[in-house]
Amino acid sequence: MTPEQLQSVLQTDRNDLLAVLRLRFGTVPEEILEKIEAIADIDVLERLILAAANAASWGIFMSELYEGRDAFRLVGESFNPIAKNPGGV
């Protein structure tokens, strides 16, 4: 993949992540927009897209956002998008 193609894929993934967040949780704070725009790892962005789609609350997504590159634990009621307030905002 060329550097231009990589940047295009990264920006598409960032846009997809933001779209899912807005759809699920509403307005995305500027600080979070900046953090997402700074992510330059396709695997991290794809994990966060899954987290955004499945996190039961904004708080759970935020925990995942700050978890780091090697995190991948999208299991349990925390990632049941129809759960009733499972330990998060």
TIGUTOR-764446 format. One line per 5 residues: their letters; for each residue x, y negated, z of N, C-alpha, C. Coordinates in nm, 4 decimals, always signed. Layout:
A> X/Y/Z/X/Y/Z/X/Y/Z ~ ...;
REM end
This chain:
MTPEQ> +0.0849/+0.1162/+0.0000/+0.0000/+0.0000/+0.0000/+0.0906/-0.1241/+0.0000 ~ +0.0599/-0.2152/-0.0871/+0.1396/-0.3375/-0.0949/+0.1045/-0.4287/+0.0239 ~ +0.1919/-0.5232/+0.0565/+0.1601/-0.6161/+0.1654/+0.0282/-0.6924/+0.1418 ~ +0.0006/-0.7260/+0.0166/-0.1234/-0.7958/-0.0153/-0.2446/-0.7063/+0.0089 ~ -0.2325/-0.5789/-0.0294/-0.3422/-0.4844/-0.0063/-0.3636/-0.4633/+0.1434;
LQSVL> -0.2541/-0.4517/+0.2184/-0.2637/-0.4343/+0.3626/-0.3358/-0.5531/+0.4256 ~ -0.2994/-0.6741/+0.3875/-0.3653/-0.7930/+0.4418/-0.5137/-0.7955/+0.4066 ~ -0.5460/-0.7518/+0.2872/-0.6858/-0.7469/+0.2455/-0.7651/-0.6467/+0.3300 ~ -0.7079/-0.5292/+0.3531/-0.7741/-0.4267/+0.4354/-0.7892/-0.4770/+0.5788 ~ -0.6841/-0.5377/+0.6323/-0.6907/-0.5909/+0.7684/-0.8011/-0.6958/+0.7816;
QTDRN> -0.8096/-0.7872/+0.6851/-0.9111/-0.8918/+0.6932/-1.0513/-0.8339/+0.6783 ~ -1.0665/-0.7345/+0.5927/-1.1965/-0.6675/+0.5792/-1.2364/-0.6013/+0.7102 ~ -1.1423/-0.5328/+0.7745/-1.1716/-0.4684/+0.9026/-1.2036/-0.5716/+1.0100 ~ -1.1305/-0.6824/+1.0130/-1.1607/-0.7892/+1.1102/-1.3027/-0.8420/+1.0875 ~ -1.3363/-0.8673/+0.9624/-1.4705/-0.9169/+0.9297/-1.5778/-0.8162/+0.9691;
DLLAV> -1.5526/-0.6884/+0.9433/-1.6478/-0.5839/+0.9801/-1.6665/-0.5796/+1.1322 ~ -1.5563/-0.5875/+1.2057/-1.5632/-0.5861/+1.3517/-1.6452/-0.7040/+1.4023 ~ -1.6173/-0.8211/+1.3514/-1.6924/-0.9392/+1.3945/-1.8400/-0.9288/+1.3592 ~ -1.8708/-0.8712/+1.2439/-2.0105/-0.8539/+1.2039/-2.0830/-0.7602/+1.3004 ~ -2.0189/-0.6514/+1.3376/-2.0815/-0.5574/+1.4313/-2.1003/-0.6241/+1.5671;
LRLRF> -1.9976/-0.6964/+1.6133/-2.0094/-0.7645/+1.7425/-2.1235/-0.8650/+1.7424 ~ -2.1349/-0.9435/+1.6374/-2.2421/-1.0433/+1.6292/-2.3798/-0.9768/+1.6241 ~ -2.3878/-0.8695/+1.5504/-2.5145/-0.7968/+1.5398/-2.5548/-0.7387/+1.6755 ~ -2.4599/-0.6807/+1.7459/-2.4899/-0.6144/+1.8734/-2.5033/-0.7102/+1.9910 ~ -2.4146/-0.8142/+1.9956/-2.4037/-0.8937/+2.1177/-2.4249/-1.0438/+2.0992;
GTVPE> -2.4416/-1.0897/+1.9764/-2.4623/-1.2324/+1.9535/-2.3316/-1.3056/+1.9274 ~ -2.3239/-1.4281/+1.9740/-2.2076/-1.5133/+1.9496/-2.0811/-1.4536/+2.0098 ~ -1.9734/-1.4588/+1.9332/-1.8433/-1.4105/+1.9796/-1.7613/-1.5320/+2.0238 ~ -1.7148/-1.5324/+2.1505/-1.6370/-1.6465/+2.1988/-1.5100/-1.6705/+2.1165 ~ -1.4706/-1.7976/+2.1082/-1.3527/-1.8374/+2.0299/-1.2277/-1.7598/+2.0707;
EILEK> -1.2079/-1.7391/+2.1997/-1.0909/-1.6647/+2.2487/-1.0861/-1.5237/+2.1904 ~ -1.2023/-1.4604/+2.1795/-1.2092/-1.3242/+2.1252/-1.1887/-1.3279/+1.9741 ~ -1.2443/-1.4286/+1.9069/-1.2198/-1.4437/+1.7629/-1.0698/-1.4520/+1.7355 ~ -1.0007/-1.5328/+1.8133/-0.8560/-1.5481/+1.7948/-0.7823/-1.4185/+1.8215 ~ -0.8229/-1.3456/+1.9257/-0.7579/-1.2179/+1.9568/-0.7777/-1.1182/+1.8423;
IEAIA> -0.8979/-1.1132/+1.7888/-0.9255/-1.0208/+1.6784/-0.8473/-1.0622/+1.5532 ~ -0.8422/-1.1907/+1.5244/-0.7671/-1.2384/+1.4076/-0.6173/-1.2064/+1.4192 ~ -0.5674/-1.1912/+1.5406/-0.4254/-1.1631/+1.5616/-0.3916/-1.0141/+1.5493 ~ -0.4912/-0.9286/+1.5448/-0.4653/-0.7833/+1.5352/-0.4178/-0.7500/+1.3942 ~ -0.3015/-0.6855/+1.3876/-0.2420/-0.6518/+1.2577/-0.2205/-0.5017/+1.2435;
DIDVL> -0.3054/-0.4235/+1.3085/-0.2935/-0.2774/+1.3057/-0.4291/-0.2205/+1.2636 ~ -0.4312/-0.1546/+1.1494/-0.5560/-0.0984/+1.0955/-0.6190/+0.0004/+1.1934 ~ -0.5378/+0.0854/+1.2569/-0.5917/+0.1847/+1.3496/-0.6622/+0.1187/+1.4676 ~ -0.6038/+0.0121/+1.5202/-0.6660/-0.0596/+1.6317/-0.7982/-0.1212/+1.5874 ~ -0.7999/-0.1849/+1.4726/-0.9236/-0.2459/+1.4237/-1.0321/-0.1408/+1.4011;
ERLIL> -0.9970/-0.0276/+1.3437/-1.0966/+0.0766/+1.3197/-1.1499/+0.1336/+1.4505 ~ -1.0629/+0.1488/+1.5516/-1.1074/+0.1957/+1.6835/-1.2030/+0.0943/+1.7448 ~ -1.1700/-0.0347/+1.7306/-1.2552/-0.1383/+1.7875/-1.3899/-0.1487/+1.7161 ~ -1.3925/-0.1206/+1.5869/-1.5206/-0.1174/+1.5146/-1.6092/-0.0077/+1.5740 ~ -1.5519/+0.1094/+1.5978/-1.6279/+0.2188/+1.6612/-1.6734/+0.1799/+1.8007;
AAANA> -1.5839/+0.1160/+1.8760/-1.6190/+0.0734/+2.0114/-1.7325/-0.0291/+2.0068 ~ -1.7245/-0.1257/+1.9164/-1.8279/-0.2291/+1.9054/-1.9628/-0.1678/+1.8686 ~ -1.9607/-0.0690/+1.7834/-2.0853/-0.0059/+1.7392/-2.1481/+0.0803/+1.8479 ~ -2.0661/+0.1296/+1.9408/-2.1160/+0.2270/+2.0377/-2.1117/+0.1822/+2.1826 ~ -2.0405/+0.0760/+2.2144/-2.0336/+0.0302/+2.3541/-2.1722/-0.0100/+2.4019;
ASWGI> -2.2050/+0.0320/+2.5215/-2.3372/+0.0027/+2.5756/-2.3509/-0.1413/+2.6217 ~ -2.2395/-0.2119/+2.6367/-2.2467/-0.3508/+2.6817/-2.1250/-0.4279/+2.6313 ~ -2.1362/-0.5610/+2.6367/-2.0238/-0.6475/+2.5987/-1.9043/-0.6197/+2.6898 ~ -1.9277/-0.6006/+2.8170/-1.8194/-0.5742/+2.9121/-1.7407/-0.4493/+2.8769 ~ -1.8099/-0.3459/+2.8335/-1.7411/-0.2224/+2.7951/-1.6580/-0.2454/+2.6698;
FMSEL> -1.7127/-0.3197/+2.5737/-1.6321/-0.3510/+2.4553/-1.5084/-0.4306/+2.4954 ~ -1.5243/-0.5293/+2.5828/-1.4109/-0.6120/+2.6245/-1.3028/-0.5275/+2.6912 ~ -1.3421/-0.4317/+2.7719/-1.2435/-0.3415/+2.8335/-1.1648/-0.2683/+2.7266 ~ -1.2345/-0.2239/+2.6254/-1.1687/-0.1512/+2.5159/-1.0776/-0.2444/+2.4359 ~ -1.1195/-0.3681/+2.4152/-1.0390/-0.4650/+2.3417/-0.9047/-0.4867/+2.4100;
YEGRD> -0.9048/-0.4927/+2.5418/-0.7821/-0.5189/+2.6162/-0.7082/-0.3922/+2.6566 ~ -0.7566/-0.2780/+2.6143/-0.6983/-0.1495/+2.6533/-0.5605/-0.1248/+2.5911 ~ -0.5392/-0.1723/+2.4711/-0.4092/-0.1502/+2.4081/-0.4167/-0.0577/+2.2892 ~ -0.3044/-0.0435/+2.2232/-0.2954/+0.0289/+2.0973/-0.3264/+0.1775/+2.1072 ~ -0.2859/+0.2419/+2.2145/-0.2982/+0.3878/+2.2227/-0.4284/+0.4364/+2.2863;
AFRLV> -0.5149/+0.3448/+2.3226/-0.6408/+0.3846/+2.3857/-0.7342/+0.4473/+2.2829 ~ -0.8017/+0.5502/+2.3249/-0.9074/+0.6080/+2.2427/-0.9881/+0.7017/+2.3296 ~ -1.0866/+0.6450/+2.3963/-1.1670/+0.7249/+2.4878/-1.3137/+0.6902/+2.4749 ~ -1.3635/+0.6914/+2.3580/-1.5020/+0.6523/+2.3327/-1.5955/+0.7678/+2.3661 ~ -1.6040/+0.7989/+2.4957/-1.6887/+0.9096/+2.5394/-1.7716/+0.8668/+2.6597;
GESFN> -1.8771/+0.9394/+2.6856/-1.9584/+0.9156/+2.8033/-2.0651/+0.8100/+2.7809 ~ -2.1383/+0.7812/+2.8865/-2.2493/+0.6867/+2.8793/-2.2041/+0.5447/+2.8488 ~ -2.0766/+0.5126/+2.8746/-2.0270/+0.3784/+2.8424/-2.0346/+0.3506/+2.6933 ~ -2.0329/+0.4554/+2.6142/-2.0393/+0.4406/+2.4686/-2.1660/+0.4998/+2.4107 ~ -2.2727/+0.4871/+2.4866/-2.4063/+0.5232/+2.4416/-2.4788/+0.3908/+2.4170;
PIAKN> -2.4940/+0.3511/+2.2907/-2.5497/+0.2193/+2.2628/-2.6939/+0.1987/+2.3097 ~ -2.7618/+0.3045/+2.3493/-2.8987/+0.2860/+2.3983/-2.9086/+0.3090/+2.5491 ~ -2.7952/+0.3223/+2.6168/-2.7956/+0.3392/+2.7622/-2.8457/+0.2124/+2.8288 ~ -2.8995/+0.2263/+2.9461/-2.9511/+0.1128/+3.0233/-2.8423/+0.0628/+3.1187 ~ -2.7725/-0.0449/+3.0810/-2.6719/-0.1149/+3.1630/-2.5769/-0.0210/+3.2386;
PGGV> -2.4991/+0.0624/+3.1692/-2.4086/+0.1553/+3.2355/-2.2798/+0.0873/+3.2800 ~ -2.2823/+0.0221/+3.3903/-2.1615/-0.0351/+3.4488/-2.1018/-0.1505/+3.3715 ~ -2.1810/-0.2290/+3.3057/-2.1225/-0.3405/+3.2317/-2.2212/-0.4528/+3.2123 ~ -2.1697/-0.5629/+3.1682/-2.2493/-0.6829/+3.1458/-2.3376/-0.6655/+3.0247;
REM end
